[in-house]
Amino acid sequence: MQKRENIFYNNKYMKTTTYAKRILKIGVINFWRNRWITLATVMVMVLMLFVTGSLLFSSVLLSSSIDRIEKKVDISVYFTVDASESDILALQDELNNFPQVEAVEYVSRAQALENFKARHTNNALITQSLEELGENPLGASLNIQAQNPEQYESVAKFLNASSYSGIIDKINYFQNKLVIERLSNILTSARAAGWGATLVLAGVVLLVAFNTIRMAIFTSREEIHIMRLVGAENNYIRGPFIIVGMLYGVVSAIITTIFFYPITFWLGPKAEGFFGGPNLFNYFIANFFQIFLLLLGVGIVLGALSSIIAIRKHLNI
């Protein structure tokens, strides 16, 4: 009894395997049959996948740039010229006890003046104005470095609400915060534009692949009629067209990935120097399989989906 069951399952497995191989073979033949139409479909899909990959790379660069800028941002607290050094140092001690504060640097009035002169050493007008003034017009300051950029807001609120607010002339955090928010808005807008372009191109790909499969169904109508007469199963007729759609995605993903190799190799050092982020080529190599699988998955899904839509609309079986 067990031997009969084994023979049954083996025969069923062989039948299923042979069935799948035939569908795959017919699909590959149909893929190459209309070469020019196939080429046009693949080119449009390559363009869409290229935009998808470019969106990924640009997002990495912009995110890295914002992270780098955020790490350089600190709070500079400028005090009035009549603020006593003891009060400033007392505030420094309080800030050092904050768990979110990593370091606090004290810049005296004298040091602030020396730094100002060093920055404007080639400006004779400013140097002359300081000499004519005859006194130090600059106040002392504290440069505060937080553990996390998100914690600067709470530090700034503490400074404004503290008993030392009367000797504070200016806190530059709010200017830096504006820069970060603008960069974040740019990143969000760039991502939205990229996804919008990807969706538009995905729609174009669906339309082109849909029409390609529709034409393939039309040119194969006699073969389909014969298969119906000999009693071929519906899946055996539908299967090759779905395989064709999936092959569009596979070939397009391979071509797009190949294109990214020289492009990232050329752009990598230039983008790294401009954005200060990771080298695109190194990122591409380190994440090669993830990027390829992403492009492959998107391509196969779009190709198969367009085939299924075309089959349901134009293949009446």
Helices and strands as residue ranges (DSSP letters): H 2-33, H 35-72, E 75-79, H 85-96, E 101-107, H 109-119, H 124-133, E 141-146, G 149-151, H 152-161, G 165-167, E 168-171, H 173-219, H 221-229, H 234-275, H 280-286, H 288-314
